[in-house]
Amino acid sequence: MPPAQQALRKALGRFTTGVTIVTCLDVDGAPVGLTANSFGSLSLDPPLVQWSLRLASINLAAFSRAPCFVVNVLAENQVELSRRFASQHADKFAEGSWSWGAGQAPVLAGAAAFFECTNFAQHEVGDHRLFVGQVLKAGESALSPLVFNGGHYHLLGEIL
């Protein structure tokens, strides 16, 4: 018998993840973005990454139709930006320093890493849509990434 949703959610919360802001342009050319921690690597050859979005998300149509998206891996000093993009704030892109990537999706300056992707494949799995992106361009900095565990943001601290 599967665990109750709350118990499953609590157990899954014990897995530490990075924090990202995934961005694209909608059909009208307006930037769309959201905070996600469902990001992961998938393949080096070809270079593929994956992330998922709830089917009930108001942003599902924009990401489903966008030819490109960017996964911006947040740095430790970007907690407030993560909170902003996790909210229903009217103008999320008013904060942060943004440029346009190869596919015209917004790229965040000062992130720990970024992945500019074509929208390679999509699959509905349970109550989410899985997005697979083929990486066109990637970059990283020496900044420590922001991490999430047990429902809270954490700083990485000391490397052992």
C-alpha positions as CSV (number, residue, x, y, z in Angstrom):
1,M,0.0,0.0,0.0
2,P,1.5,3.4,-1.0
3,P,2.3,5.9,1.8
4,A,-0.2,8.8,2.5
5,Q,0.7,11.9,0.5
6,Q,1.7,13.9,3.5
7,A,4.0,11.1,4.7
8,L,5.5,10.8,1.2
9,R,6.0,14.5,0.9
10,K,7.8,14.6,4.3
11,A,10.1,11.7,3.4
12,L,10.9,13.2,0.0
13,G,11.7,16.5,1.8
14,R,14.7,14.7,3.4
15,F,16.4,14.6,0.0
16,T,18.5,17.7,-0.4
17,T,18.1,19.4,-3.7
18,G,19.4,22.5,-5.5
19,V,17.1,25.4,-6.2
20,T,16.5,26.7,-9.7
21,I,14.5,29.3,-11.5
22,V,13.4,27.9,-14.8
23,T,12.5,30.5,-17.5
24,C,11.0,30.7,-21.0
25,L,9.1,33.1,-23.2
26,D,5.4,32.7,-23.7
27,V,3.7,32.9,-27.1
28,D,3.4,36.7,-26.8
29,G,7.2,37.0,-26.1
30,A,6.7,37.8,-22.4
31,P,9.2,36.2,-19.9
32,V,7.8,33.5,-17.6
33,G,9.7,32.0,-14.7
34,L,9.2,29.8,-11.6
35,T,11.2,28.3,-8.8
36,A,11.8,24.6,-9.1
37,N,13.8,22.0,-7.3
38,S,12.9,19.1,-9.6
39,F,15.9,19.6,-11.8
40,G,18.5,16.9,-12.7
41,S,21.0,15.7,-15.2
42,L,19.8,13.0,-17.6
43,S,22.5,12.4,-20.3
44,L,25.9,13.6,-21.4
45,D,25.6,12.3,-24.9
46,P,23.4,13.9,-26.1
47,P,23.6,16.6,-23.4
48,L,20.1,16.4,-21.7
49,V,18.7,17.7,-18.5
50,Q,15.2,17.3,-17.0
51,W,12.8,19.1,-14.7
52,S,9.1,18.7,-13.9
53,L,6.1,21.0,-13.4
54,R,2.7,20.3,-11.9
55,L,-0.1,19.8,-14.4
56,A,-2.2,22.3,-12.4
57,S,0.5,25.1,-12.8
58,I,-0.6,28.3,-14.4
59,N,2.7,28.3,-16.3
60,L,2.2,24.9,-17.9
61,A,1.0,26.2,-21.2
62,A,3.9,28.6,-21.6
63,F,6.6,26.0,-20.9
64,S,4.8,23.4,-23.0
65,R,4.8,25.6,-26.1
66,A,8.2,27.3,-25.6
67,P,10.9,26.1,-28.0
68,C,13.6,26.9,-25.4
69,F,14.0,27.2,-21.7
70,V,16.8,28.1,-19.3
71,V,17.5,26.4,-15.9
72,N,19.2,28.9,-13.6
73,V,20.8,27.2,-10.6
74,L,20.6,29.7,-7.8
75,A,23.5,30.8,-5.6
76,E,23.3,31.1,-1.8
77,N,22.7,34.8,-2.0
78,Q,19.6,34.4,-4.2
79,V,17.1,33.2,-1.5
80,E,14.8,36.2,-1.9
81,L,14.8,35.8,-5.7
82,S,13.8,32.1,-5.2
83,R,10.9,33.2,-3.0
84,R,9.8,35.9,-5.5
85,F,9.6,33.3,-8.3
86,A,7.8,30.8,-6.1
87,S,5.1,33.4,-5.5
88,Q,2.3,34.9,-7.6
89,H,4.2,38.2,-7.8
90,A,3.0,40.3,-10.8
91,D,6.5,41.3,-12.1
92,K,8.9,38.6,-11.0
93,F,11.6,39.8,-13.5
94,A,11.8,43.3,-11.9
95,E,14.4,41.8,-9.5
96,G,17.7,40.2,-10.6
97,S,19.9,41.0,-13.6
98,W,18.6,39.2,-16.7
99,S,20.0,38.8,-20.2
100,W,18.6,36.8,-23.2
101,G,20.0,33.4,-23.9
102,A,20.5,31.7,-27.3
103,G,16.9,30.7,-27.4
104,Q,15.8,34.1,-26.1
105,A,14.8,32.7,-22.7
106,P,16.0,34.8,-19.7
107,V,19.4,34.0,-18.1
108,L,20.1,35.1,-14.6
109,A,23.4,36.8,-13.9
110,G,25.1,35.8,-10.7
111,A,23.7,32.3,-10.7
112,A,25.8,29.3,-9.6
113,A,25.1,27.7,-13.0
114,F,22.8,27.9,-16.0
115,F,21.6,25.6,-18.8
116,E,20.2,27.0,-22.0
117,C,18.0,24.3,-23.6
118,T,15.8,23.4,-26.5
119,N,12.5,21.8,-25.4
120,F,13.6,18.3,-26.5
121,A,10.7,16.1,-25.1
122,Q,7.8,16.2,-22.7
123,H,6.0,13.4,-20.9
124,E,3.0,13.4,-18.6
125,V,3.9,11.4,-15.6
126,G,1.4,11.3,-12.7
127,D,0.4,14.8,-11.7
128,H,3.4,16.4,-13.4
129,R,4.8,17.1,-16.9
130,L,8.4,16.0,-17.3
131,F,10.4,18.4,-19.5
132,V,13.6,17.1,-21.1
133,G,15.9,19.8,-22.5
134,Q,18.8,19.4,-24.8
135,V,21.6,21.7,-23.5
136,L,22.7,24.3,-26.1
137,K,24.9,26.2,-23.7
138,A,26.0,25.8,-20.1
139,G,28.0,27.9,-17.7
140,E,29.0,27.9,-14.0
141,S,30.6,30.1,-11.4
142,A,32.6,29.5,-8.2
143,L,29.5,30.6,-6.2
144,S,28.1,28.1,-3.7
145,P,24.6,26.9,-4.8
146,L,21.5,27.4,-2.7
147,V,20.1,24.1,-1.4
148,F,16.7,23.0,0.0
149,N,16.0,20.3,2.5
150,G,13.1,19.6,4.9
151,G,11.1,22.5,3.7
152,H,13.8,25.1,4.3
153,Y,16.7,26.8,2.4
154,H,20.2,25.9,3.6
155,L,23.7,27.1,2.9
156,L,26.2,24.5,2.0
157,G,28.8,25.5,4.5
158,E,32.1,23.5,4.9
159,I,33.2,21.0,2.3
160,L,34.4,17.8,3.9
